[in-house]
Amino acid sequence: MRAIVLDGAPADDLTDELAMAVLAVELELTSVWSKEDRRIHKSALKAQAARFDAFVPGLRKALRDSYLASRAVGGGWSA
């Protein structure tokens, strides 16, 4: 998953690796991308996020918003 960012742009298709790498950044999975990793590879991560958005417009933002909303209430979906 990290290789798609670290080794450069892969094929022009949407791949599982691209989706996992981008979503790991959006969900702030520090076991995959530490804060330092996100800072160092910021431009490459942005480029991959843009590629992902071209394939699945709106999904990345919706998932991030959903995750952040659930985190704000203690990690659950109830009110």
ChimeraX attribute file (.defattr): number of C-alpha atoms within 10 A of each C-alpha:
attribute: neighborCount
match mode: 1-to-1
recipient: residues
	/A:1	14
	/A:2	14
	/A:3	12
	/A:4	20
	/A:5	21
	/A:6	11
	/A:7	9
	/A:8	9
	/A:9	14
	/A:10	14
	/A:11	7
	/A:12	7
	/A:13	10
	/A:14	14
	/A:15	13
	/A:16	9
	/A:17	15
	/A:18	22
	/A:19	20
	/A:20	15
	/A:21	23
	/A:22	25
	/A:23	19
	/A:24	17
	/A:25	20
	/A:26	17
	/A:27	15
	/A:28	17
	/A:29	13
	/A:30	13
	/A:31	7
	/A:32	15
	/A:33	16
	/A:34	13
	/A:35	12
	/A:36	10
	/A:37	13
	/A:38	17
	/A:39	11
	/A:40	11
	/A:41	13
	/A:42	12
	/A:43	12
	/A:44	17
	/A:45	20
	/A:46	15
	/A:47	14
	/A:48	20
	/A:49	19
	/A:50	15
	/A:51	19
	/A:52	22
	/A:53	16
	/A:54	11
	/A:55	12
	/A:56	12
	/A:57	12
	/A:58	11
	/A:59	13
	/A:60	19
	/A:61	13
	/A:62	11
	/A:63	14
	/A:64	15
	/A:65	14
	/A:66	13
	/A:67	17
	/A:68	15
	/A:69	14
	/A:70	14
	/A:71	12
	/A:72	10
	/A:73	11
	/A:74	10
	/A:75	11
	/A:76	11
	/A:77	12
	/A:78	7
	/A:79	6
